[in-house]
Every structure is written in structure tokens, then in C-alpha cells.
Amino acid sequence: MTILNIQRDGSVNPPLNPDGLMVKILNGNLQIGKFERESYLKESENYITEPGNARELKNELIKLINASMPELFSRHYVVYLLCPQVISAKVKWKQ
């Protein structure tokens, strides 16, 4: 799993593909979805747009993270990950 860094200007390192998804972990809670740079820069709390099947994807993510990086769930600061392709391929956007 690849850890992402968000810079002050809203750029993501390493860069996300246009259809790439981000995972946010904070105090054991997960968010998965598209990173909305403009919302991030406005300091909005809602800068990740989740898909319709986010709950299902989060269950899969929890298993993957527990298998490879379980310590991420005990950190008390935000950690961003690049969503693995095996999970992002299953995204179903709300219509």
C-alpha cells in the first residue's frame, strides 16, 4: 500500500491518476473516494467524495490494511493511502 502526502497547495505526492482513489484513515475510521482539491484548499471537512458502495469497499480495505499495515489504525493523525486497484476497480458511483 502506498502512503500519500497532501501538500499545502493541494497537490498529492505521489500524484493521483485522474480516476485514482484515496483512502483517509483517522483514529481507526476510513473514508474512500475521489480527492476534491478545491474543497481541501477551502479547508472543508468533505474533500473526499465517496462512491455509493463505500461501505462494501471499506470492509475490503480493512482486511487489506490489517494484513499489511495494521499499525495505521492506531495512529492519532491522518494517514492517506492510494486505494489499491483491486478495490478501486469495484467502485460504483451514485447516479
C-alpha positions as CSV (number, residue, x, y, z in Angstrom):
1,M,0.0,0.0,0.0
2,T,1.3,3.5,-0.9
3,I,1.1,6.3,1.6
4,L,0.2,9.7,0.0
5,N,1.1,13.2,1.2
6,I,-1.1,16.2,0.5
7,Q,0.9,19.4,0.2
8,R,-0.3,22.8,1.3
9,D,-1.2,23.7,-2.4
10,G,-3.5,20.6,-2.5
11,S,-1.1,18.6,-4.7
12,V,-0.8,14.9,-3.9
13,N,2.6,13.1,-3.8
14,P,2.8,10.7,-5.5
15,P,0.3,12.1,-7.9
16,L,-3.1,10.5,-8.2
17,N,-4.4,9.4,-11.6
18,P,-7.5,11.3,-12.8
19,D,-9.6,8.2,-11.8
20,G,-7.4,7.3,-8.8
21,L,-9.0,7.0,-5.4
22,M,-7.7,8.0,-2.0
23,V,-8.1,6.3,1.4
24,K,-8.2,8.5,4.5
25,I,-7.6,6.9,7.9
26,L,-8.1,8.9,11.1
27,N,-8.5,7.3,14.6
28,G,-9.5,4.0,13.0
29,N,-12.1,5.5,10.7
30,L,-11.9,5.1,6.9
31,Q,-13.0,7.3,4.0
32,I,-12.5,6.2,0.4
33,G,-13.2,8.2,-2.7
34,K,-12.1,10.9,-5.1
35,F,-9.9,13.7,-3.7
36,E,-11.5,17.1,-4.2
37,R,-8.6,19.5,-4.3
38,E,-10.7,22.7,-4.3
39,S,-12.6,21.6,-1.2
40,Y,-9.4,20.6,0.6
41,L,-8.0,24.1,-0.1
42,K,-11.1,25.7,1.3
43,E,-10.4,23.7,4.5
44,S,-13.7,21.8,4.1
45,E,-14.1,18.6,6.0
46,N,-15.7,17.0,3.0
47,Y,-12.9,16.8,0.5
48,I,-13.3,13.1,-0.3
49,T,-16.3,12.1,-2.4
50,E,-17.3,8.6,-1.5
51,P,-18.9,6.2,-4.0
52,G,-22.3,4.5,-3.5
53,N,-20.7,1.3,-2.4
54,A,-18.2,2.8,0.0
55,R,-19.3,0.6,2.9
56,E,-18.5,-2.6,0.9
57,L,-15.2,-1.2,-0.2
58,K,-14.2,-0.2,3.3
59,N,-14.8,-3.8,4.5
60,E,-12.3,-5.0,1.9
61,L,-9.9,-2.2,2.8
62,I,-9.9,-3.1,6.5
63,K,-8.9,-6.6,5.6
64,L,-6.0,-5.5,3.4
65,I,-4.8,-2.9,5.8
66,N,-4.9,-5.3,8.8
67,A,-2.9,-7.8,6.7
68,S,-0.2,-5.4,5.6
69,M,-0.1,-2.2,7.8
70,P,-2.3,-2.8,10.9
71,E,-0.5,0.0,12.9
72,L,-2.3,2.6,10.7
73,F,-5.5,2.1,12.7
74,S,-3.8,3.1,16.0
75,R,-2.3,6.4,14.8
76,H,-3.9,9.6,16.1
77,Y,-3.2,11.6,13.0
78,V,-4.5,11.5,9.4
79,V,-2.9,8.9,7.0
80,Y,-3.7,8.9,3.3
81,L,-3.2,5.9,1.1
82,L,-3.5,5.3,-2.6
83,C,-6.5,2.9,-3.0
84,P,-5.4,-0.4,-4.4
85,Q,-6.5,-1.1,-7.9
86,V,-8.2,-4.3,-6.9
87,I,-10.6,-2.3,-4.8
88,S,-10.9,0.9,-6.9
89,A,-12.0,-1.3,-9.8
90,K,-15.1,-2.2,-7.8
91,V,-16.3,1.4,-7.3
92,K,-19.9,2.1,-8.1
93,W,-20.7,5.9,-8.3
94,K,-24.1,7.2,-7.3
95,Q,-26.2,8.3,-10.2
